Amino acid sequence: MLTGRRGILGVGLAAASRPAQGIAQAPRRGGTLQMTLVPEPPILQLGVNNQGPTQVAASKIFQGLLRYNQKLEPLPELAKSWAVSSDGREYLFHLQEGVKFHDGRPMTADDVLFSLMKFHMELSPRVRAVFQQIEEATAPDPLTVRLVLKSPFEPFMLMFAATAACIVPKHLFDGLDYRQAPAVQQPIGTGPFRLAEWQKANFIRLNRFEGYWRLNLPYLDSIVFRIIPDSQSRALALQNGQVQLALANDIEPFDMPRFRAQPNIMVRTDGWEYSQPISWMEINHRVKPLDDARVRRAMSLAIDRDFVVNRLWFGLGKPCTGAIASTTRFYDPNVRLPRHDPRAAQQLLDASGYRADSRGIRFTLKHLVLPYGEVWTRLSEYLRQAMGRIGIELQLETTDAGSWAGRIGRWEYETSVNWVSQFGDPTIGVERTYVSSNIQKVTFTNTGGYSNPKVDALFQRAREGADAAARRETFRELQQLLIEEVPQIWIHELAFPTIADKRLQNLVTTGLSAHVSYDEVHFAG
């Protein structure tokens, strides 16, 4: 038996799920939203590239079957309604009518099946880990998709946002190398905006798609993403009104107090509930002595996470207590990392046989700086100081965003800094970093090469568990084991801000942060 879940995609639903943003204003059609984007994305094809800047820009071009509110409950997008069988194995999605791709071709169930079962299955380790549990995928008619799982999978409905599994045109990818297809450079989606112009190192312009399936939307004529490498120039552009919106890393944390004080600027940190990213010191376990858990524990003890949050991020976010963020399902507050203790770190390294030489250095590691803005450079500089206090020399290496992602994906690093989203459930967003089956030369997999059969078994038990209570107990055991092993050195639960001109309406309406279509965003009055 299928239990239906339905919703009408329109103003009523959006208003019901939208947090208040002040006095309601009548939507006004027209205008260009100017916003910052840093660093410049290498491409705009979701699936082929899933770095943060790509997700922000490309989520206006591509869409998923579902969106999610701030409680992570599903909302309609390309699927207008859905039903789930009582045994939790069968999912039936009814698609919106009249949806077209930007080249004018209609979107059908065949495009959805291709996107889910071929395109993302090949390109996305996160999708592959979940969708390989699909036993049967069919299209009963052009506007219906039926998915049958081998066994119930509790968090399955969290897999259908644009950044997880956007719908791509089958006719532009089928039979081609997905990474090299012409559409990768000229992305074609179903979203409210289409790529109009890209001047490298300057701007990306998206224009309204006149054939958009939601009647009378989008409100905006265009969105222009300004590529402004210098952080102070970005802040000045926002302050002077040259841009009206900045997100996440675009404005350095040390600039936040002055923007909070400006009467014409709105600053919010909600709306990131789906991703809830955490940062860590990325560890390549193939490099000695990083394969030694005692060394990793010592390095973790050397980091003052309160300093990182309060002095580098000016209070944005929380110190990490383990591999699972405090806002993610099955987080156990009773399982926590040991607190900052450099003396204990030194004693642990001494006992492990890594004693300091005449210069006070135990060993040297190379550290690849995350090129996502000044604060991330400052974090790596702090890590160099913190590791130096316990006798570990950290040599910093710099590169651009594309090269950083390539080197991490090819395992060409010793340590770095990374941040990865959790997507509401540890099986979806956490497992991929730690299971040995996901050791791949692909960024945002288990690139560190960590392998522990017990960890693998626990993640499998949690993945297969249909009962939330049983999964909770499994994740409690997992959190404790991971804290003992410290496969990555967790640092910071990120709280990304949305900083915008107060005239902008409907910016934060879901739990998907800026990774939504912006079809209802408009200027007040």
C-alpha positions in Angstrom: 0.0 0.0 0.0 1.3 3.5 -0.9 0.8 6.4 1.4 0.7 9.7 -0.4 2.4 12.9 0.3 1.3 15.8 -1.8 1.7 19.5 -2.1 0.9 22.3 -4.5 4.0 24.2 -5.6 3.1 27.9 -5.4 2.9 31.0 -3.2 0.8 29.3 -0.5 3.3 26.5 0.1 6.3 28.8 -0.1 4.7 31.3 2.4 3.8 28.5 4.8 7.4 27.3 4.9 9.1 30.7 4.9 10.5 32.2 8.0 9.5 35.8 8.5 11.8 38.4 7.0 10.1 41.5 8.2 7.1 43.4 6.7 5.7 41.5 3.7 6.2 43.2 0.4 4.3 42.6 -2.9 6.6 40.8 -5.3 8.0 43.0 -8.0 9.1 41.6 -11.3 12.4 42.6 -12.8 15.8 43.7 -11.7 19.2 42.1 -11.6 20.6 40.5 -8.4 24.3 41.1 -8.1 26.0 38.7 -5.8 29.5 37.6 -4.9 30.9 34.2 -5.7 34.3 33.0 -4.4 36.3 31.2 -5.6 35.3 31.0 -9.2 33.8 27.6 -10.0 35.6 25.5 -12.6 32.3 24.5 -14.4 28.6 24.9 -13.7 27.5 21.3 -14.3 26.3 19.8 -11.0 27.3 16.2 -10.7 30.5 16.6 -12.6 31.6 19.2 -10.1 30.1 19.6 -6.6 32.3 22.2 -5.0 30.6 24.9 -2.9 30.7 27.8 -5.5 29.4 25.4 -8.2 26.5 24.5 -6.0 25.6 28.1 -5.3 25.5 29.2 -9.0 24.3 25.9 -10.7 21.4 25.4 -8.3 19.7 28.3 -10.2 20.2 26.3 -13.5 19.4 22.8 -12.3 16.7 21.4 -10.0 16.0 18.2 -8.1 12.8 16.3 -7.5 12.4 17.8 -4.0 13.4 20.6 -1.8 13.4 20.5 2.0 12.2 22.9 4.7 14.3 23.8 7.8 13.0 20.7 9.5 14.3 18.7 6.5 10.8 17.7 5.6 10.4 17.2 1.8 8.7 19.8 -0.4 7.7 19.6 -4.1 10.0 20.7 -6.8 10.2 18.7 -10.1 8.1 16.1 -8.3 4.7 17.6 -7.5 3.7 14.7 -5.3 4.9 11.3 -4.1 3.8 8.2 -2.2 5.7 5.6 -0.1 4.7 2.0 0.5 3.9 0.9 4.0 6.9 -1.4 4.0 9.2 1.5 3.1 10.5 -0.1 -0.1 8.4 1.5 -3.0 8.5 5.2 -3.9 6.2 6.7 -6.6 7.0 10.2 -7.8 4.5 12.2 -9.9 6.3 14.8 -12.0 5.3 18.4 -12.7 3.6 18.9 -16.0 5.0 21.2 -18.7 8.6 21.2 -17.5 11.1 22.0 -20.3 14.9 22.1 -20.4 16.6 25.3 -21.5 16.9 24.0 -25.0 13.2 23.6 -25.3 13.0 19.8 -25.0 10.4 18.5 -22.5 11.6 16.8 -19.3 10.1 13.4 -18.8 10.5 10.4 -16.5 13.2 9.1 -18.9 15.4 12.1 -18.0 14.8 11.4 -14.3 15.7 7.7 -14.5 18.8 8.5 -16.6 19.9 11.2 -14.1 19.3 9.0 -11.0 20.4 5.6 -12.3 23.2 6.5 -14.7 24.5 10.0 -14.6 24.8 10.5 -10.8 25.5 6.8 -10.2 28.7 7.1 -12.2 29.7 10.6 -11.0 28.7 10.8 -7.3 30.0 8.5 -4.6 27.3 9.8 -2.3 24.5 8.9 -4.7 26.1 5.6 -5.7 26.2 4.5 -2.0 22.4 5.0 -1.7 21.0 4.4 -5.1 22.8 1.0 -5.5 20.1 -0.1 -3.1 17.5 0.5 -5.8 16.3 -2.9 -7.1 13.9 -1.6 -9.7 13.6 1.8 -11.4 10.8 2.3 -14.0 8.7 4.9 -15.7 5.0 3.7 -15.7 4.2 6.8 -17.9 6.1 9.9 -19.0 5.3 11.8 -15.8 5.7 9.0 -13.2 8.8 7.5 -11.7 8.7 4.3 -9.6 11.7 3.2 -7.4 11.7 0.0 -5.5 14.5 -0.6 -2.9 16.0 -3.9 -2.1 15.2 -3.2 1.6 13.9 -0.2 3.5 16.3 2.8 3.8 15.2 5.3 6.3 16.8 8.5 5.0 16.1 7.8 1.3 13.9 10.9 0.9 16.8 13.2 1.7 18.5 12.3 -1.6 16.6 14.3 -4.1 17.7 17.9 -3.7 19.4 19.5 -6.7 22.9 19.3 -5.2 22.5 15.6 -4.5 20.8 14.5 -7.7 19.8 17.2 -10.1 17.8 16.2 -13.2 19.9 16.5 -16.4 18.8 16.1 -20.0 19.3 12.6 -21.2 19.6 13.6 -24.8 22.7 15.7 -24.1 24.6 13.1 -22.1 23.5 9.5 -22.9 26.2 7.6 -24.7 28.9 10.3 -24.0 31.7 10.7 -21.5 29.6 12.6 -18.8 32.7 14.6 -17.7 33.6 15.7 -21.3 30.2 16.1 -22.9 29.6 19.5 -24.6 26.8 20.3 -22.1 29.3 20.4 -19.3 30.6 23.7 -20.7 27.1 24.9 -21.7 24.8 23.6 -18.9 21.2 22.9 -19.7 18.8 22.5 -16.9 15.1 23.0 -15.9 15.8 25.9 -13.5 14.4 29.5 -13.7 17.7 30.8 -15.0 20.0 29.8 -17.8 23.6 30.6 -18.5 23.9 33.7 -20.6 27.5 34.9 -20.3 30.7 33.9 -18.5 33.7 36.2 -18.5 36.3 34.2 -16.7 37.7 35.9 -13.6 35.1 38.6 -13.9 31.4 37.5 -13.8 28.8 34.8 -14.6 25.5 36.1 -15.8 22.3 34.0 -15.7 19.2 35.3 -17.4 15.5 34.4 -16.8 14.4 31.3 -18.7 11.2 32.4 -20.4 10.0 28.8 -20.7 10.2 28.1 -17.0 7.5 25.7 -15.8 6.3 27.8 -12.8 3.9 30.4 -14.2 5.0 34.0 -13.9 8.3 33.1 -12.3 11.1 33.9 -11.7 10.7 37.4 -10.6 14.2 38.5 -11.3 15.5 39.3 -14.9 19.0 38.2 -14.1 21.5 37.0 -11.5 25.1 38.1 -11.9 27.8 36.4 -9.9 30.7 38.7 -9.4 34.1 37.0 -9.2 36.0 39.3 -6.7 39.1 37.5 -5.4 40.0 40.1 -2.8 38.0 39.9 0.4 38.1 43.6 1.2 36.9 44.4 -2.3 34.0 42.0 -1.8 33.1 43.7 1.5 33.3 47.1 0.0 31.1 46.1 -3.0 28.5 44.9 -0.5 28.7 47.9 1.7 28.4 50.3 -1.3 25.5 48.4 -2.9 27.4 47.3 -6.0 26.3 43.8 -4.9 23.3 43.0 -2.9 24.1 39.5 -1.6 27.1 37.6 -0.2 27.1 34.1 1.2 29.1 31.6 3.2 32.8 32.4 2.7 32.3 35.5 0.6 32.6 37.9 3.5 35.4 37.2 6.0 34.2 36.6 9.6 36.2 39.6 10.9 33.9 41.9 8.8 30.7 40.4 10.2 30.3 42.8 13.2 30.2 45.9 11.0 27.6 44.4 8.6 25.5 43.4 11.5 25.5 47.0 12.6 24.4 48.4 9.2 20.6 49.2 9.1 20.2 48.4 5.4 21.8 44.9 5.7 20.3 41.6 6.8 22.5 39.0 8.4 21.2 35.4 8.9 22.8 32.1 9.8 19.8 29.8 9.5 18.8 28.0 6.4 21.9 25.6 6.2 20.2 22.8 8.0 20.4 20.3 5.1 24.1 20.7 4.6 25.4 21.5 8.1 29.0 21.4 7.1 31.9 20.7 9.5 35.5 21.4 8.8 38.5 19.2 9.7 42.2 18.8 9.2 42.3 16.4 6.3 44.7 13.5 6.9 46.3 11.3 4.3 46.7 7.9 6.1 49.2 6.7 3.5 51.8 9.2 4.9 53.8 8.2 7.9 53.4 8.8 10.8 49.8 9.9 10.0 48.8 6.2 9.9 49.3 6.1 13.6 46.2 6.9 15.6 48.3 8.1 18.6 49.8 10.8 16.3 46.4 11.9 15.1 45.1 12.0 18.7 48.0 14.2 19.7 47.4 16.5 16.7 43.8 16.8 17.7 44.8 17.7 21.3 47.0 20.5 20.0 44.0 22.4 18.5 42.1 25.0 20.5 38.7 24.8 18.8 37.3 27.6 21.0 40.1 29.9 19.7 39.2 28.9 16.1 35.5 29.6 16.5 35.8 32.8 18.6 39.0 34.4 17.3 39.0 33.4 13.6 35.3 33.0 12.9 34.1 35.7 15.4 31.7 33.4 17.1 30.1 31.9 13.9 29.5 28.2 14.4 30.5 25.8 17.2 33.6 23.7 18.1 33.3 20.2 16.7 32.9 17.4 19.3 33.3 14.5 16.8 32.5 13.3 13.3 28.7 14.0 13.6 27.5 17.6 13.9 25.3 18.6 16.8 22.4 19.4 14.5 22.6 16.1 12.5 20.3 13.2 13.4 21.8 10.7 15.9 24.3 13.1 17.3 25.3 11.9 20.8 26.3 14.8 23.1 27.8 12.4 25.6 30.5 11.3 23.1 33.0 14.1 22.8 36.6 14.8 21.7 39.1 15.4 24.6 39.6 19.1 25.1 42.7 21.2 24.0 45.7 19.9 25.9 49.1 20.6 24.3 51.0 19.0 27.2 49.1 15.8 26.9 49.7 15.9 23.1 53.5 16.1 23.7 53.4 13.3 26.2 51.5 11.1 23.8 54.0 11.8 21.0 56.9 11.0 23.4 55.3 7.7 24.4 54.7 6.9 20.8 58.4 7.2 20.0 58.3 10.5 18.1 60.7 12.5 20.1 61.9 16.0 19.3 65.4 16.6 17.7 67.8 19.4 18.8 65.6 22.0 17.1 62.5 20.7 18.9 61.0 19.1 15.8 59.6 15.6 15.9 58.7 15.3 12.1 57.7 17.5 9.2 54.4 17.4 7.2 53.3 19.3 4.2 50.0 21.2 4.5 47.8 22.1 1.5 46.0 25.4 2.3 42.3 25.4 1.4 42.0 28.3 -1.1 38.5 29.5 -0.1 39.3 32.9 1.4 41.4 34.6 3.9 39.9 33.0 7.0 40.9 29.5 5.7 44.4 30.7 5.1 44.4 32.0 8.7 43.2 28.7 9.9 46.1 26.9 8.2 48.5 29.4 9.7 47.0 28.7 13.1 47.3 25.0 12.6 51.0 25.5 11.7 51.5 27.3 15.0 49.5 24.8 17.0 51.4 21.8 15.6 54.7 23.6 16.1 53.9 23.9 19.8 54.0 20.1 20.0 57.0 19.6 17.8 55.3 19.0 14.4 56.6 21.2 11.6 53.8 22.1 9.1 55.0 23.4 5.8 52.2 25.4 4.0 51.5 24.9 0.3 49.2 27.1 -1.7 47.2 26.5 -4.9 43.9 27.6 -6.6 40.5 25.9 -5.9 40.5 23.6 -9.0 44.1 22.4 -8.3 43.3 21.9 -4.6 40.3 19.7 -5.5 42.4 17.8 -8.1 45.2 17.1 -5.6 42.9 15.9 -2.9 41.1 13.7 -5.4 44.5 12.2 -6.6 45.7 11.8 -3.0 48.6 14.2 -3.7 48.7 15.8 -0.3 49.8 15.0 3.3 47.5 17.2 5.3 45.0 19.9 4.3 41.8 21.5 5.5 38.4 20.4 4.2 34.8 20.9 5.0 32.0 18.5 4.0 28.2 18.6 4.4 26.3 16.1 6.4 22.9 16.2 4.5 20.7 15.5 7.5 21.7 11.9 8.2 25.1 10.3 8.9 24.6 7.5 6.4 24.3 10.1 3.6 26.8 12.7 4.6 29.2 11.2 7.1 29.7 7.6 6.1 31.3 8.4 2.8 34.4 9.8 4.4 35.2 6.8 6.6 34.2 3.5 4.9 36.9 1.6 3.1 34.6 0.8 0.2 34.6 4.5 -0.7 38.4 4.9 -0.9 38.5 6.5 -4.4 40.5 9.1 -6.3 37.5 11.4 -6.3 37.2 14.5 -4.1 34.9 14.3 -1.1 35.2 10.5 -0.8 37.4 8.7 1.6 40.4 10.3 0.0 42.3 9.9 3.3 42.5 6.2 2.8 41.2 5.4 6.3 40.2 1.7 6.8 38.8 -0.1 9.8 36.6 -3.2 9.3 34.7 -2.5 12.5 33.8 1.0 11.3 32.8 -0.4 8.0 30.5 -3.0 9.7 28.9 -0.4 12.0 28.2 2.0 9.1 26.6 -1.0 7.2 24.5 -1.9 10.2 23.3 1.7 10.5 22.6 1.9 6.7 20.5 -1.2 6.7 18.6 -0.4 9.9 15.0 0.4 9.3 14.4 1.3 13.0 15.5 4.7 14.2 16.2 3.6 17.7 18.5 0.8 16.5 20.3 3.2 14.2 20.8 5.6 17.1 22.6 3.0 19.2 24.8 2.0 16.2 25.8 5.6 15.6 26.5 6.1 19.3 29.0 3.2 19.1 30.4 4.6 15.8 31.0 8.1 17.3 32.9 6.6 20.2 35.1 4.5 17.9 35.8 7.4 15.5 36.8 9.6 18.4 39.4 7.0 19.5 40.7 6.6 16.0 40.5 10.3 14.9 40.6 9.5 11.1 40.1 13.2 10.4 40.8 15.9 12.9 37.5 17.6 13.3 37.6 21.3 14.0 34.5 23.4 13.5 30.7 23.2 12.9 30.3 25.9 10.3 27.5 28.5 10.5 27.5 30.2 7.1 25.9 33.6 6.9 23.5 35.1 4.4 24.4 38.8 4.2 22.0 40.8 2.0 20.4 44.1 1.2 17.1 44.2 3.1 15.2 45.0 0.0 15.7 41.4 -1.1 12.9 39.1 -0.2 12.5 35.3 0.0 16.3 34.5 0.2 16.0 32.0 3.1 12.9 29.9 2.6 14.2 26.3 3.1 16.9 24.3 4.8 18.9 24.2 1.6 20.7 27.5 2.1 21.7 29.2 -1.1 21.4 25.9 -3.1 17.9 26.7 -4.3 16.6 28.1 -7.5 15.8 31.7 -6.3 12.7 31.7 -8.5 10.8 33.6 -5.8 13.5 36.0 -4.9 12.6 39.6 -5.6 13.3 43.2 -4.7 10.6 44.7 -2.4 8.3 47.3 -3.8 
